[in-house]
Every structure is written in C-alpha cells, then in structure tokens.
C-alpha cells in the first residue's frame, strides 16, 4: 500500500462518517459539500 492508497482510504472513511452525520443533523454549515472538497480547500489555504 502506498501513501496515496492510504489517504484514499482515509477520505472514504471520512466521507462515509460525514454522510451518516448529515443524515442525522443539518447543523453543519457544510452539510451539502463533500468532505473531500472541504479538505482540499483547507489544504490549498494552508500552503
């Protein structure tokens, strides 16, 4: 397993968790934005 496979697995897990949370709560201001897009945006902002 290379580093890209590891991060892909992490992002899939995060997205699954976020989907479960968005079904039970709409309190998140990003409830309609996929988690990977938020993560990519934050990564770009930090560099």
N, C-alpha and C positions, 0 to 999 in steps of 0.2 A: 504494500500500500504506500503510495507516495503522498506528499503533503496536500496535493490538490484533491485526491480522493478523501482524505481525512476531513478537509474543510467542506467538501460537498456533503459528506455525511452529517457534519455538524449543522450545516444550514438546513438540510432536510429535516433534521430533528427539531430545530428551532421553528421552522415553518409549521410542522405538524403541531407543536405545542401552541403556537400562536393561533392556528386555525381553531383549535379546541377552546382557547380563551376567548376568541372573538365570537364564538357561538354563544358563550355564556355571559359575556359582558361587552357592552359597546362603549365603555368608559374610555378606552384608549383613543387618543386623538389621531392615531394612525390605523384605526381598525380596518380600513379598506385598502391599505397599502401593504403589499407583501413585505415580510420581514427582510428578505434579501435586498430589496431596494433601499430600505432604510439603512441597513448595514453598509451597503455600497456607498450611499450618500455620506454617511458619517466617516467612512474610511477616506473618501475624497476630501472631506472638510479638514481632516486631521493631517493631511500631507501637504 
